Amino acid sequence: MLITSIKLMLALTVMLALTTAIILLAKKTESDREKMSPFECGFEPMKSARLPFSLRFFLVALIFLIFDVEISLLLPLPLIMKITPLHPLIYTSILFLIILTAGLFYEWNSGALDWS
């Protein structure tokens, strides 16, 4: 019991010493005005924060997230096929893909994917 507590105390001391050494060695010594200014995704940080933002970028990001989540729901299907009966799984996955395709066609026909 005493040996394990000594080992634990020694490990904590070594970790604390390493953390302190890393903090002291990694400290920035040079402060450049350009490096210290915040990076705002290509926008100039000294200008007004109320720049017009295209809604299409937001829409494309939202569409990407929706399809990304749907694809992540489709990925485990081959593994599930080994455990569950085949007919209900096929019907469910076909219905899911039909809904996914219908959503894609709706977005395409409504012009959400056009940049012109």
MARLO-655274 format. One line per field, with one value per atom (N, C-alpha, C, O, CB): z, y, x; residue in three letters; chain; atom name; residue number from 1. Coordinates in Angstrom, 2 decimals. Glycine has a CB too. Example, Ala and Ser with C-alpha at 12.3 -4.5 7.8 and 13.67 -1.06 7.14 Angstrom:
2
Z	[7.80,7.80,7.80,8.46,9.05,7.08,7.14,7.87,8.04,5.72] $
Y	[-5.69,-4.50,-3.30,-3.32,-4.47,-2.25,-1.06,0.03,1.14,-0.60] $
X	[13.19,12.30,13.20,14.24,11.31,12.85,13.67,12.90,13.41,14.08] $
res	[ALA,ALA,ALA,ALA,ALA,SER,SER,SER,SER,SER] $
chain	[A,A,A,A,A,A,A,A,A,A] $
atom	[N,CA,C,O,CB,N,CA,C,O,CB] $
n	[1,1,1,1,1,2,2,2,2,2] $
//
This chain:
116
Z	[0.00,0.00,0.00,-0.72,1.20,0.83,0.93,-0.35,-0.76,2.12,-0.98,-2.21,-3.34,-4.12,-2.60,-3.44,-4.51,-4.32,-5.29,-4.58,-3.06,-2.84,-3.14,-3.60,-1.40,-2.88,-3.21,-4.72,-5.24,-2.59,-5.44,-6.90,-7.48,-8.42,-7.46,-6.89,-7.36,-7.12,-7.99,-6.66,-5.95,-5.64,-6.56,-6.98,-4.18,-6.86,-7.75,-9.17,-9.84,-7.75,-9.64,-10.98,-11.06,-12.07,-11.33,-10.03,-10.03,-10.01,-10.67,-8.83,-9.28,-9.24,-10.60,-11.04,-8.17,-11.26,-12.58,-13.58,-14.39,-13.06,-13.53,-14.44,-14.20,-15.15,-14.29,-12.95,-12.64,-13.12,-13.64,-11.13,-12.97,-13.44,-14.95,-15.50,-12.95,-15.65,-17.11,-17.60,-18.56,-17.66,-16.96,-17.36,-17.16,-18.02,-16.55,-16.04,-15.79,-16.81,-17.30,-14.38,-17.14,-18.13,-19.50,-20.21,-18.21,-19.88,-21.19,-21.25,-22.26,-21.48,-20.18,-20.16,-20.27,-20.99,-18.87,-19.57,-19.61,-20.95,-21.42,-18.49,-21.57,-22.83,-24.02,-25.01,-23.06,-23.93,-25.05,-25.00,-25.83,-25.09,-24.06,-23.92,-25.11,-25.50,-22.61,-25.66,-26.79,-26.29,-25.33,-27.52,-26.96,-26.53,-27.44,-26.98,-26.51,-28.73,-29.66,-29.82,-29.98,-31.02,-29.78,-30.02,-31.23,-31.16,-28.76,-32.31,-33.56,-33.69,-33.33,-34.78,-34.22,-34.35,-35.26,-35.01,-34.89,-36.32,-37.27,-36.65,-36.88,-38.56,-35.88,-35.26,-34.11,-33.85,-34.75,-33.44,-32.30,-32.70,-31.88,-31.37,-33.96,-34.39,-34.65,-35.10,-35.66,-34.37,-34.56,-36.04,-36.86,-33.85,-36.37,-37.76,-37.87,-37.16,-38.17,-38.75,-38.87,-40.23,-40.93,-38.66,-40.59,-41.80,-43.06,-43.90,-41.65,-43.19,-44.39,-44.31,-45.18,-45.54,-43.30,-43.14,-42.42,-41.58,-42.36,-42.75,-42.11,-40.68,-40.50,-42.91,-39.64,-38.27,-37.82,-36.83,-37.35,-38.50,-38.07,-38.67,-38.30,-38.42,-39.60,-40.21,-39.38,-38.32,-41.66,-39.87,-39.17,-39.13,-40.09,-39.84,-38.03,-37.89,-38.60,-38.73,-36.41,-39.03,-39.68,-41.20,-41.88,-39.24,-41.73,-43.17,-43.71,-43.03,-43.55,-44.91,-45.47,-45.70,-46.25,-46.80,-45.27,-45.39,-46.29,-46.10,-44.00,-47.27,-48.22,-47.52,-46.84,-49.42,-47.70,-47.09,-47.77,-47.18,-47.17,-48.98,-49.70,-49.01,-49.02,-51.14,-48.42,-47.70,-46.52,-46.27,-47.22,-45.81,-44.68,-45.16,-44.53,-43.93,-46.27,-46.81,-47.25,-46.99,-47.98,-47.92,-48.35,-47.13,-47.13,-49.27,-46.12,-44.90,-44.22,-43.73,-43.92,-44.20,-43.59,-44.39,-43.81,-43.49,-45.72,-46.57,-46.37,-46.29,-48.06,-46.28,-46.05,-44.73,-44.67,-46.06,-43.67,-42.38,-42.42,-41.86,-41.31,-43.10,-43.19,-43.91,-43.42,-43.93,-45.07,-45.81,-45.08,-45.21,-47.20,-44.34,-43.59,-42.49,-42.27,-43.01,-41.80,-40.75,-41.37,-40.80,-39.95,-42.51,-43.15,-43.61,-43.50,-44.35,-44.12,-44.52,-43.30,-43.37,-45.29,-42.20,-41.01,-40.46,-39.77,-39.93,-40.77,-40.40,-41.35,-40.96,-40.38,-42.58,-43.54,-43.37,-43.75,-44.95,-42.80,-42.71,-41.91,-42.32,-42.09,-40.81,-40.07,-40.68,-40.13,-38.66,-41.80,-42.37,-42.73,-42.45,-43.59,-43.33,-43.61,-42.36,-42.40,-44.38,-41.25,-40.02,-39.41,-38.83,-39.00,-39.56,-39.01,-39.81,-39.28,-39.02,-41.08,-41.92,-41.39,-41.64,-43.34,-40.66,-40.12,-38.92,-38.64,-39.70,-38.23,-36.99,-37.16,-36.54,-35.93,-37.98,-38.08,-39.30,-40.22,-38.12,-39.32,-40.51,-41.71,-41.56,-40.27,-42.88,-44.05,-44.60,-45.00,-45.11,-44.65,-45.29,-44.62,-45.31,-45.32,-43.30,-42.70,-42.87,-43.05,-41.22,-42.82,-42.98,-44.39,-44.58,-42.64,-45.39,-46.77,-47.00,-47.64,-47.75,-46.47,-46.63,-45.95,-46.50,-46.05,-44.76,-44.04,-44.77,-44.89,-42.62,-45.24,-45.92,-47.27,-47.67,-46.11,-47.98,-49.25,-48.98,-49.72,-50.00,-47.95,-47.61,-47.22,-47.61,-46.45,-46.46,-46.06,-47.28,-47.36,-45.09,-48.21,-49.42,-50.31,-50.96,-50.20,-50.36,-51.15,-50.56,-51.30,-51.19,-49.24,-48.58,-48.83,-49.09,-47.05,-48.75,-49.01,-50.45,-50.68,-48.74,-51.40,-52.81,-53.08,-53.85,-53.71,-52.47,-52.65,-52.11,-52.71,-51.96,-50.98,-50.43,-51.34,-51.51,-49.06,-51.94,-52.87,-54.10,-54.54,-53.28,-54.66,-55.84,-55.51,-56.33,-56.41,-54.31,-53.91,-53.81,-54.29,-52.56,-53.20,-53.09,-54.45,-54.70,-52.17,-55.33,-56.67,-57.47,-58.15,-57.39,-57.39,-58.16,-57.56,-58.29,-58.21,-56.27,-55.68,-55.90,-55.60,-54.20,-56.44,-56.76,-55.61,-55.65,-57.21,-54.59,-53.46,-53.80,-53.11,-52.29,-54.84,-55.21,-56.36,-56.80,-55.56,-56.88,-57.97,-57.42,-56.47,-58.89,-58.00,-57.54,-58.44,-58.18,-57.46,-59.46,-60.39,-59.89,-60.55,-61.77] $
Y	[-1.20,0.00,1.26,2.22,0.00,1.22,2.37,2.56,3.69,2.21,1.45,1.53,2.11,2.92,0.14,1.71,2.25,3.73,4.47,1.48,4.17,5.60,6.41,7.55,5.85,5.82,6.50,6.60,7.64,5.76,5.52,5.53,6.56,7.27,4.14,6.63,7.61,9.03,9.88,7.39,9.29,10.62,10.98,12.13,10.70,10.02,10.26,10.55,11.45,9.06,9.80,10.03,11.40,12.09,8.95,11.82,13.15,14.25,15.28,13.30,14.05,15.04,15.16,16.27,14.67,14.04,14.08,14.77,15.58,12.64,14.46,15.11,16.61,17.39,14.51,17.02,18.45,19.14,20.25,18.66,18.50,19.08,19.18,20.20,18.25,18.15,18.19,19.27,19.99,16.83,19.39,20.41,21.81,22.67,20.27,22.03,23.33,23.63,24.75,23.39,22.62,22.82,23.13,23.99,21.58,22.45,22.70,24.09,24.78,21.65,24.52,25.87,26.93,27.91,26.08,26.74,27.73,27.73,28.79,27.46,26.57,26.50,26.93,27.44,25.10,26.74,27.06,28.49,28.88,26.10,29.27,30.64,31.49,31.44,31.26,32.26,33.13,34.33,35.00,33.60,34.57,35.70,36.90,38.04,35.29,36.66,37.76,38.05,37.13,37.44,39.32,39.69,40.62,41.78,40.36,40.09,40.83,41.30,40.58,39.95,42.52,43.06,42.20,42.00,44.49,41.68,40.85,39.50,38.98,40.65,38.95,37.66,37.78,36.85,37.04,38.91,39.09,39.48,39.40,40.13,39.90,40.28,39.03,38.01,41.17,39.10,37.91,37.64,38.56,38.10,36.36,35.96,35.70,34.86,34.70,36.42,36.34,35.78,36.40,37.72,34.65,33.94,34.79,34.76,33.45,35.54,36.33,37.74,38.56,35.64,38.06,39.41,40.26,39.76,39.41,41.50,42.42,42.69,43.14,43.75,42.42,42.55,43.99,44.21,41.90,44.97,46.35,47.04,48.16,47.13,46.37,46.97,46.64,46.02,46.47,47.07,46.84,45.34,44.62,47.61,44.90,43.49,43.17,41.99,43.12,44.14,43.94,43.93,44.72,45.01,43.05,42.92,42.06,41.14,42.33,42.33,41.49,40.08,39.88,42.09,39.12,37.72,37.02,37.12,37.03,36.31,35.63,34.49,33.67,35.09,34.45,33.40,32.06,31.02,33.77,32.08,30.82,29.98,28.75,31.12,30.63,29.88,29.13,27.97,30.82,29.82,29.19,28.04,26.99,30.21,28.23,27.20,25.97,24.83,27.75,26.18,25.05,24.32,23.09,25.54,25.04,24.40,23.58,22.49,25.45,24.10,23.37,22.12,21.06,24.27,22.23,21.06,20.02,18.82,21.47,20.47,19.55,18.81,17.60,20.29,19.52,18.87,17.84,16.75,19.90,18.18,17.23,15.97,14.87,17.87,16.11,14.93,14.18,12.96,15.32,14.87,14.22,13.34,12.22,15.25,13.84,13.05,11.85,10.76,13.91,12.05,10.93,9.85,8.66,11.42,10.26,9.27,8.53,7.32,9.96,9.23,8.54,7.56,6.61,9.55,7.79,6.82,5.62,4.54,7.48,5.80,4.70,3.79,2.62,5.24,4.29,3.52,2.22,1.23,4.36,2.16,0.90,-0.16,-1.25,1.16,0.13,-0.84,-2.18,-3.21,-0.26,-2.23,-3.56,-4.40,-5.62,-3.41,-3.75,-4.49,-4.98,-6.06,-3.63,-4.17,-4.55,-5.70,-6.48,-3.34,-5.82,-6.89,-8.27,-9.23,-6.74,-8.39,-9.69,-10.11,-11.30,-9.65,-9.14,-9.47,-9.52,-10.34,-8.46,-8.66,-8.55,-9.28,-9.61,-7.08,-9.55,-10.15,-9.22,-8.00,-10.47,-9.80,-9.04,-8.18,-7.04,-9.96,-8.69,-7.96,-6.63,-5.62,-8.83,-6.58,-5.26,-4.27,-3.07,-5.42,-4.75,-3.86,-3.30,-2.12,-4.60,-4.13,-3.66,-2.64,-1.62,-4.84,-2.91,-1.96,-0.63,0.44,-2.54,-0.69,0.53,1.32,2.54,0.20,0.63,1.34,1.90,2.98,0.43,1.18,1.71,2.94,3.92,0.63,2.90,4.07,5.25,6.39,3.73,4.99,6.05,6.67,7.89,5.50,5.84,6.35,7.10,8.07,5.21,6.67,7.39,8.78,9.76,6.60,8.86,10.17,11.05,12.25,10.00,10.48,11.23,11.74,12.90,10.35,10.90,11.31,12.34,13.28,10.09,12.18,13.15,14.52,15.55,12.67,14.54,15.81,16.45,17.67,15.59,15.63,16.17,16.76,17.85,15.08,16.05,16.58,17.84,18.76,15.52,17.90,19.10,20.30,21.39,18.87,20.11,21.20,21.60,22.78,20.80,20.64,20.92,21.71,22.67,19.62,21.29,21.97,23.34,24.24,21.10,23.52,24.82,25.83,27.01,24.68,25.38,26.28,26.52,27.47,27.58,25.69,25.88,25.54,26.00,25.05,24.76,24.35,25.16,24.89,22.90,26.13,26.97,28.19,28.80,27.40,28.56,29.71,30.92,31.97,29.35,30.79,31.93,32.93,33.94,31.45] $
X	[0.82,0.00,0.86,0.60,-0.93,1.90,2.79,3.59,3.85,3.73,3.97,4.76,3.92,4.42,5.31,2.65,1.81,1.53,1.45,0.49,1.38,1.16,2.44,2.36,0.70,3.59,4.84,4.99,5.41,6.06,4.66,4.72,3.75,4.08,4.40,2.55,1.56,2.05,1.91,0.20,2.62,3.12,4.29,4.41,3.55,5.15,6.27,5.78,6.30,7.22,4.79,4.23,3.59,3.76,3.20,2.85,2.24,3.29,3.12,1.31,4.38,5.46,6.13,6.43,6.49,6.37,6.99,6.07,6.53,7.33,4.76,3.82,3.75,3.69,2.43,3.77,3.74,5.01,4.95,3.57,6.15,7.40,7.42,7.85,8.59,6.96,6.90,5.94,6.25,6.48,4.79,3.82,4.41,4.25,2.51,5.07,5.68,6.77,6.87,6.26,7.60,8.66,8.08,8.60,9.56,7.03,6.40,5.82,5.94,5.30,5.18,4.59,5.68,5.51,3.77,6.79,7.87,8.59,9.00,8.85,8.76,9.48,8.63,9.16,9.97,7.32,6.45,5.93,5.10,5.29,6.38,5.90,6.35,7.52,6.40,5.44,5.77,6.58,6.20,4.49,7.68,8.51,8.32,8.41,9.97,8.06,7.86,6.38,5.57,8.50,6.03,4.64,4.61,5.02,3.99,4.12,4.02,2.57,1.64,4.45,2.38,1.02,0.17,-1.02,1.07,0.77,0.03,-0.33,-1.42,0.86,0.58,0.31,-0.69,-1.45,1.60,-0.69,-1.58,-3.00,-3.91,-1.02,-3.20,-4.54,-5.37,-4.84,-4.48,-6.66,-7.51,-7.72,-7.80,-8.87,-7.82,-8.09,-9.58,-10.12,-7.26,-10.23,-11.68,-12.10,-12.90,-12.30,-11.59,-12.00,-11.90,-12.79,-13.43,-10.85,-10.64,-11.19,-10.89,-11.25,-12.00,-12.51,-11.47,-10.72,-13.85,-11.43,-10.49,-10.97,-12.10,-10.36,-10.15,-10.64,-10.86,-11.56,-9.69,-10.28,-10.42,-11.65,-11.97,-9.18,-12.32,-13.51,-14.74,-14.66,-13.69,-15.87,-17.13,-17.45,-17.19,-18.26,-18.01,-18.36,-19.67,-20.02,-18.47,-20.39,-21.69,-21.57,-22.23,-22.67,-20.73,-20.61,-21.75,-22.20,-19.24,-22.20,-23.26,-22.74,-21.66,-23.80,-23.52,-23.13,-24.13,-25.34,-23.07,-23.62,-24.49,-25.22,-24.61,-23.68,-26.52,-27.34,-27.10,-27.39,-28.81,-26.59,-26.33,-25.26,-25.34,-25.91,-24.26,-23.23,-23.85,-23.53,-22.11,-24.73,-25.41,-26.28,-26.31,-26.27,-26.98,-27.86,-27.07,-27.48,-28.67,-25.94,-25.11,-24.55,-24.49,-23.96,-24.14,-23.63,-24.72,-24.45,-23.07,-25.93,-27.04,-27.37,-27.62,-28.26,-27.38,-27.64,-26.54,-26.82,-27.72,-25.28,-24.18,-24.36,-24.15,-22.85,-24.75,-24.94,-26.05,-25.93,-25.23,-27.15,-28.27,-27.83,-28.09,-29.46,-27.17,-26.76,-25.64,-25.55,-26.31,-24.81,-23.76,-24.34,-23.87,-22.81,-25.35,-26.00,-26.71,-26.68,-27.00,-27.35,-28.04,-27.06,-27.35,-28.87,-25.91,-24.91,-24.37,-24.11,-23.75,-24.19,-23.71,-24.75,-24.40,-23.34,-26.02,-27.05,-27.06,-27.50,-28.42,-26.60,-26.56,-25.34,-25.39,-26.58,-24.27,-23.04,-23.16,-22.55,-21.99,-23.90,-23.95,-24.87,-24.98,-24.38,-25.54,-26.48,-25.85,-26.46,-27.10,-24.66,-24.10,-23.83,-23.94,-22.82,-23.48,-23.26,-24.58,-24.64,-22.51,-25.61,-26.92,-27.52,-28.31,-27.88,-27.15,-27.69,-27.34,-28.07,-27.18,-26.24,-25.85,-26.71,-26.83,-24.39,-27.30,-28.00,-29.52,-30.19,-27.64,-30.06,-31.51,-32.04,-31.29,-31.93,-33.36,-33.96,-33.81,-33.82,-35.45,-33.67,-33.30,-34.43,-34.19,-32.81,-35.67,-36.76,-37.10,-37.19,-37.99,-37.29,-37.58,-36.43,-36.67,-37.88,-35.20,-34.05,-33.98,-33.70,-32.74,-34.25,-34.23,-35.34,-35.11,-34.39,-36.53,-37.63,-37.31,-37.59,-38.93,-36.74,-36.39,-35.31,-35.42,-35.93,-34.27,-33.20,-33.66,-33.22,-32.00,-34.51,-35.04,-35.90,-35.81,-35.85,-36.74,-37.57,-36.68,-36.95,-38.54,-35.63,-34.70,-34.02,-33.89,-33.64,-33.58,-32.92,-33.91,-33.52,-32.28,-35.16,-36.17,-36.40,-36.50,-37.51,-36.48,-36.66,-35.44,-35.58,-36.90,-34.26,-33.02,-32.98,-32.62,-31.79,-33.34,-33.34,-34.43,-34.21,-33.54,-35.59,-36.67,-36.25,-36.55,-37.96,-35.56,-35.06,-34.03,-34.03,-34.45,-33.16,-32.18,-32.85,-32.48,-31.21,-33.83,-34.53,-35.32,-35.40,-35.48,-35.90,-36.63,-35.69,-36.01,-37.34,-34.53,-33.56,-33.03,-32.79,-32.40,-32.86,-32.37,-33.40,-33.05,-32.02,-34.68,-35.73,-36.09,-36.52,-36.98,-35.91,-36.21,-35.10,-35.26,-36.46,-33.96,-32.86,-31.91,-31.13,-33.40,-31.95,-31.06,-29.61,-28.69,-31.53,-29.40,-28.04,-27.48,-26.36,-28.02,-28.22,-27.74,-27.04,-27.53,-28.90,-25.91,-25.15,-25.31,-24.73,-23.71,-26.10,-26.25,-27.26,-27.50,-26.65] $
res	[MET,MET,MET,MET,MET,LEU,LEU,LEU,LEU,LEU,ILE,ILE,ILE,ILE,ILE,THR,THR,THR,THR,THR,SER,SER,SER,SER,SER,ILE,ILE,ILE,ILE,ILE,LYS,LYS,LYS,LYS,LYS,LEU,LEU,LEU,LEU,LEU,MET,MET,MET,MET,MET,LEU,LEU,LEU,LEU,LEU,ALA,ALA,ALA,ALA,ALA,LEU,LEU,LEU,LEU,LEU,THR,THR,THR,THR,THR,VAL,VAL,VAL,VAL,VAL,MET,MET,MET,MET,MET,LEU,LEU,LEU,LEU,LEU,ALA,ALA,ALA,ALA,ALA,LEU,LEU,LEU,LEU,LEU,THR,THR,THR,THR,THR,THR,THR,THR,THR,THR,ALA,ALA,ALA,ALA,ALA,ILE,ILE,ILE,ILE,ILE,ILE,ILE,ILE,ILE,ILE,LEU,LEU,LEU,LEU,LEU,LEU,LEU,LEU,LEU,LEU,ALA,ALA,ALA,ALA,ALA,LYS,LYS,LYS,LYS,LYS,LYS,LYS,LYS,LYS,LYS,THR,THR,THR,THR,THR,GLU,GLU,GLU,GLU,GLU,SER,SER,SER,SER,SER,ASP,ASP,ASP,ASP,ASP,ARG,ARG,ARG,ARG,ARG,GLU,GLU,GLU,GLU,GLU,LYS,LYS,LYS,LYS,LYS,MET,MET,MET,MET,MET,SER,SER,SER,SER,SER,PRO,PRO,PRO,PRO,PRO,PHE,PHE,PHE,PHE,PHE,GLU,GLU,GLU,GLU,GLU,CYS,CYS,CYS,CYS,CYS,GLY,GLY,GLY,GLY,GLY,PHE,PHE,PHE,PHE,PHE,GLU,GLU,GLU,GLU,GLU,PRO,PRO,PRO,PRO,PRO,MET,MET,MET,MET,MET,LYS,LYS,LYS,LYS,LYS,SER,SER,SER,SER,SER,ALA,ALA,ALA,ALA,ALA,ARG,ARG,ARG,ARG,ARG,LEU,LEU,LEU,LEU,LEU,PRO,PRO,PRO,PRO,PRO,PHE,PHE,PHE,PHE,PHE,SER,SER,SER,SER,SER,LEU,LEU,LEU,LEU,LEU,ARG,ARG,ARG,ARG,ARG,PHE,PHE,PHE,PHE,PHE,PHE,PHE,PHE,PHE,PHE,LEU,LEU,LEU,LEU,LEU,VAL,VAL,VAL,VAL,VAL,ALA,ALA,ALA,ALA,ALA,LEU,LEU,LEU,LEU,LEU,ILE,ILE,ILE,ILE,ILE,PHE,PHE,PHE,PHE,PHE,LEU,LEU,LEU,LEU,LEU,ILE,ILE,ILE,ILE,ILE,PHE,PHE,PHE,PHE,PHE,ASP,ASP,ASP,ASP,ASP,VAL,VAL,VAL,VAL,VAL,GLU,GLU,GLU,GLU,GLU,ILE,ILE,ILE,ILE,ILE,SER,SER,SER,SER,SER,LEU,LEU,LEU,LEU,LEU,LEU,LEU,LEU,LEU,LEU,LEU,LEU,LEU,LEU,LEU,PRO,PRO,PRO,PRO,PRO,LEU,LEU,LEU,LEU,LEU,PRO,PRO,PRO,PRO,PRO,LEU,LEU,LEU,LEU,LEU,ILE,ILE,ILE,ILE,ILE,MET,MET,MET,MET,MET,LYS,LYS,LYS,LYS,LYS,ILE,ILE,ILE,ILE,ILE,THR,THR,THR,THR,THR,PRO,PRO,PRO,PRO,PRO,LEU,LEU,LEU,LEU,LEU,HIS,HIS,HIS,HIS,HIS,PRO,PRO,PRO,PRO,PRO,LEU,LEU,LEU,LEU,LEU,ILE,ILE,ILE,ILE,ILE,TYR,TYR,TYR,TYR,TYR,THR,THR,THR,THR,THR,SER,SER,SER,SER,SER,ILE,ILE,ILE,ILE,ILE,LEU,LEU,LEU,LEU,LEU,PHE,PHE,PHE,PHE,PHE,LEU,LEU,LEU,LEU,LEU,ILE,ILE,ILE,ILE,ILE,ILE,ILE,ILE,ILE,ILE,LEU,LEU,LEU,LEU,LEU,THR,THR,THR,THR,THR,ALA,ALA,ALA,ALA,ALA,GLY,GLY,GLY,GLY,GLY,LEU,LEU,LEU,LEU,LEU,PHE,PHE,PHE,PHE,PHE,TYR,TYR,TYR,TYR,TYR,GLU,GLU,GLU,GLU,GLU,TRP,TRP,TRP,TRP,TRP,ASN,ASN,ASN,ASN,ASN,SER,SER,SER,SER,SER,GLY,GLY,GLY,GLY,GLY,ALA,ALA,ALA,ALA,ALA,LEU,LEU,LEU,LEU,LEU,ASP,ASP,ASP,ASP,ASP,TRP,TRP,TRP,TRP,TRP,SER,SER,SER,SER,SER] $
chain	[A,A,A,A,A,A,A,A,A,A,A,A,A,A,A,A,A,A,A,A,A,A,A,A,A,A,A,A,A,A,A,A,A,A,A,A,A,A,A,A,A,A,A,A,A,A,A,A,A,A,A,A,A,A,A,A,A,A,A,A,A,A,A,A,A,A,A,A,A,A,A,A,A,A,A,A,A,A,A,A,A,A,A,A,A,A,A,A,A,A,A,A,A,A,A,A,A,A,A,A,A,A,A,A,A,A,A,A,A,A,A,A,A,A,A,A,A,A,A,A,A,A,A,A,A,A,A,A,A,A,A,A,A,A,A,A,A,A,A,A,A,A,A,A,A,A,A,A,A,A,A,A,A,A,A,A,A,A,A,A,A,A,A,A,A,A,A,A,A,A,A,A,A,A,A,A,A,A,A,A,A,A,A,A,A,A,A,A,A,A,A,A,A,A,A,A,A,A,A,A,A,A,A,A,A,A,A,A,A,A,A,A,A,A,A,A,A,A,A,A,A,A,A,A,A,A,A,A,A,A,A,A,A,A,A,A,A,A,A,A,A,A,A,A,A,A,A,A,A,A,A,A,A,A,A,A,A,A,A,A,A,A,A,A,A,A,A,A,A,A,A,A,A,A,A,A,A,A,A,A,A,A,A,A,A,A,A,A,A,A,A,A,A,A,A,A,A,A,A,A,A,A,A,A,A,A,A,A,A,A,A,A,A,A,A,A,A,A,A,A,A,A,A,A,A,A,A,A,A,A,A,A,A,A,A,A,A,A,A,A,A,A,A,A,A,A,A,A,A,A,A,A,A,A,A,A,A,A,A,A,A,A,A,A,A,A,A,A,A,A,A,A,A,A,A,A,A,A,A,A,A,A,A,A,A,A,A,A,A,A,A,A,A,A,A,A,A,A,A,A,A,A,A,A,A,A,A,A,A,A,A,A,A,A,A,A,A,A,A,A,A,A,A,A,A,A,A,A,A,A,A,A,A,A,A,A,A,A,A,A,A,A,A,A,A,A,A,A,A,A,A,A,A,A,A,A,A,A,A,A,A,A,A,A,A,A,A,A,A,A,A,A,A,A,A,A,A,A,A,A,A,A,A,A,A,A,A,A,A,A,A,A,A,A,A,A,A,A,A,A,A,A,A,A,A,A,A,A,A,A,A,A,A,A,A,A,A,A,A,A,A,A,A,A,A,A,A,A,A,A,A,A,A,A,A,A,A,A,A,A,A,A,A,A,A,A,A,A,A,A,A,A,A,A,A,A,A,A,A,A,A,A,A,A,A,A,A,A,A,A,A,A,A,A,A,A,A,A,A,A] $
atom	[N,CA,C,O,CB,N,CA,C,O,CB,N,CA,C,O,CB,N,CA,C,O,CB,N,CA,C,O,CB,N,CA,C,O,CB,N,CA,C,O,CB,N,CA,C,O,CB,N,CA,C,O,CB,N,CA,C,O,CB,N,CA,C,O,CB,N,CA,C,O,CB,N,CA,C,O,CB,N,CA,C,O,CB,N,CA,C,O,CB,N,CA,C,O,CB,N,CA,C,O,CB,N,CA,C,O,CB,N,CA,C,O,CB,N,CA,C,O,CB,N,CA,C,O,CB,N,CA,C,O,CB,N,CA,C,O,CB,N,CA,C,O,CB,N,CA,C,O,CB,N,CA,C,O,CB,N,CA,C,O,CB,N,CA,C,O,CB,N,CA,C,O,CB,N,CA,C,O,CB,N,CA,C,O,CB,N,CA,C,O,CB,N,CA,C,O,CB,N,CA,C,O,CB,N,CA,C,O,CB,N,CA,C,O,CB,N,CA,C,O,CB,N,CA,C,O,CB,N,CA,C,O,CB,N,CA,C,O,CB,N,CA,C,O,CB,N,CA,C,O,CB,N,CA,C,O,CB,N,CA,C,O,CB,N,CA,C,O,CB,N,CA,C,O,CB,N,CA,C,O,CB,N,CA,C,O,CB,N,CA,C,O,CB,N,CA,C,O,CB,N,CA,C,O,CB,N,CA,C,O,CB,N,CA,C,O,CB,N,CA,C,O,CB,N,CA,C,O,CB,N,CA,C,O,CB,N,CA,C,O,CB,N,CA,C,O,CB,N,CA,C,O,CB,N,CA,C,O,CB,N,CA,C,O,CB,N,CA,C,O,CB,N,CA,C,O,CB,N,CA,C,O,CB,N,CA,C,O,CB,N,CA,C,O,CB,N,CA,C,O,CB,N,CA,C,O,CB,N,CA,C,O,CB,N,CA,C,O,CB,N,CA,C,O,CB,N,CA,C,O,CB,N,CA,C,O,CB,N,CA,C,O,CB,N,CA,C,O,CB,N,CA,C,O,CB,N,CA,C,O,CB,N,CA,C,O,CB,N,CA,C,O,CB,N,CA,C,O,CB,N,CA,C,O,CB,N,CA,C,O,CB,N,CA,C,O,CB,N,CA,C,O,CB,N,CA,C,O,CB,N,CA,C,O,CB,N,CA,C,O,CB,N,CA,C,O,CB,N,CA,C,O,CB,N,CA,C,O,CB,N,CA,C,O,CB,N,CA,C,O,CB,N,CA,C,O,CB,N,CA,C,O,CB,N,CA,C,O,CB,N,CA,C,O,CB,N,CA,C,O,CB,N,CA,C,O,CB,N,CA,C,O,CB,N,CA,C,O,CB,N,CA,C,O,CB,N,CA,C,O,CB,N,CA,C,O,CB,N,CA,C,O,CB,N,CA,C,O,CB,N,CA,C,O,CB,N,CA,C,O,CB,N,CA,C,O,CB,N,CA,C,O,CB,N,CA,C,O,CB,N,CA,C,O,CB,N,CA,C,O,CB,N,CA,C,O,CB,N,CA,C,O,CB,N,CA,C,O,CB,N,CA,C,O,CB] $
n	[1,1,1,1,1,2,2,2,2,2,3,3,3,3,3,4,4,4,4,4,5,5,5,5,5,6,6,6,6,6,7,7,7,7,7,8,8,8,8,8,9,9,9,9,9,10,10,10,10,10,11,11,11,11,11,12,12,12,12,12,13,13,13,13,13,14,14,14,14,14,15,15,15,15,15,16,16,16,16,16,17,17,17,17,17,18,18,18,18,18,19,19,19,19,19,20,20,20,20,20,21,21,21,21,21,22,22,22,22,22,23,23,23,23,23,24,24,24,24,24,25,25,25,25,25,26,26,26,26,26,27,27,27,27,27,28,28,28,28,28,29,29,29,29,29,30,30,30,30,30,31,31,31,31,31,32,32,32,32,32,33,33,33,33,33,34,34,34,34,34,35,35,35,35,35,36,36,36,36,36,37,37,37,37,37,38,38,38,38,38,39,39,39,39,39,40,40,40,40,40,41,41,41,41,41,42,42,42,42,42,43,43,43,43,43,44,44,44,44,44,45,45,45,45,45,46,46,46,46,46,47,47,47,47,47,48,48,48,48,48,49,49,49,49,49,50,50,50,50,50,51,51,51,51,51,52,52,52,52,52,53,53,53,53,53,54,54,54,54,54,55,55,55,55,55,56,56,56,56,56,57,57,57,57,57,58,58,58,58,58,59,59,59,59,59,60,60,60,60,60,61,61,61,61,61,62,62,62,62,62,63,63,63,63,63,64,64,64,64,64,65,65,65,65,65,66,66,66,66,66,67,67,67,67,67,68,68,68,68,68,69,69,69,69,69,70,70,70,70,70,71,71,71,71,71,72,72,72,72,72,73,73,73,73,73,74,74,74,74,74,75,75,75,75,75,76,76,76,76,76,77,77,77,77,77,78,78,78,78,78,79,79,79,79,79,80,80,80,80,80,81,81,81,81,81,82,82,82,82,82,83,83,83,83,83,84,84,84,84,84,85,85,85,85,85,86,86,86,86,86,87,87,87,87,87,88,88,88,88,88,89,89,89,89,89,90,90,90,90,90,91,91,91,91,91,92,92,92,92,92,93,93,93,93,93,94,94,94,94,94,95,95,95,95,95,96,96,96,96,96,97,97,97,97,97,98,98,98,98,98,99,99,99,99,99,100,100,100,100,100,101,101,101,101,101,102,102,102,102,102,103,103,103,103,103,104,104,104,104,104,105,105,105,105,105,106,106,106,106,106,107,107,107,107,107,108,108,108,108,108,109,109,109,109,109,110,110,110,110,110,111,111,111,111,111,112,112,112,112,112,113,113,113,113,113,114,114,114,114,114,115,115,115,115,115,116,116,116,116,116] $
//
